[in-house]
């Protein structure tokens, strides 16, 4: 049967969440830990454990959304819940009103719930989270339509930040006084890491050295990389660095031992000039000799606040458009 979950219009914008399946979405729920529940630094420190908990309870009835600011489990049956399966779970909040859950997903995908308002990466993260579900699964279609609506509202209101995370990295490296470094070491192979590798900031360096445990796969993802981009494994990067100074950008969360220790060695080395850590699980929680800065530090936070002040009015317009589409409902 075809069940219409919501249908409202706003200034030419319409949303009809319809899915073909043999039961309704009455049980749609979201169990989440985000910055409204705990401080983002706490979420970062507990990220891996929270994600493992969510992965454990993720079934064919739901999907897990993980970003630097949130770990959220969406379920169509309302039965999956982070709280009873792990001590950390007792901090989770639950949203079980279907329209409110739909609206929450759209707001996240639109970037109005992001620490950096209007960031470019979040819609893709939400979209990929839904792809773990079978093609015909109702929640997969719901995610696709939520992302479609989010992108449409962003476009209509020009809600795309002109200063995104790679730009913030560039500004922080500049303000931190990095000038003598000849190489830029970028740790990671995901979307953010590749954005840093191909950003204009890379032109300041003689060479860019992406470091990943999946070097072969990254080379395939960077088919147009220039001769000054050398993809390295954690062990081979030292040979490429030689005797010149370097800067480091950490752009991955997947830093388990001994990989994590290898990257820490790169940062504490006397030839490392500046390190910017944009992982939600930072290498260190505090600045290191004035040359290490993480996502939650004062310098990065100030840059984010500066940019958010520019985007605040548009964020409210986007929220109003989404509210109009779904109506006033429990948050």
Secondary structure, DSSP 4 states (H G I P E B T S, - for coil): -EEEEEEEEETTEEEEEEEESSS-STT-EEEEEETTTS-HHHHHHHHHHHHHHHHHH--TTEEEEEETTEEEEEESSS---SGGGSGGGGG-EEE--HHHHHHHHHHHHHTSSSSSTT-SSHHHHHHHHHTTS-TT-HHHHHHHHHHHHHHHHHHHHT---SS-HHHHHHHHHHHTT--S--EEEEE--SHHHHHHHTSGGGGGSSEEEEE-S-HHHHHHHTTT--TTB--B-TTTHHHHHTTS-EEEEE--S---TTHHHHHHHHHHSTTEEEEEE--SS-S-SS-BTTTEEETTSHHHHHHHHHHHHHHHHHHHHHHHHHHHHH-S---
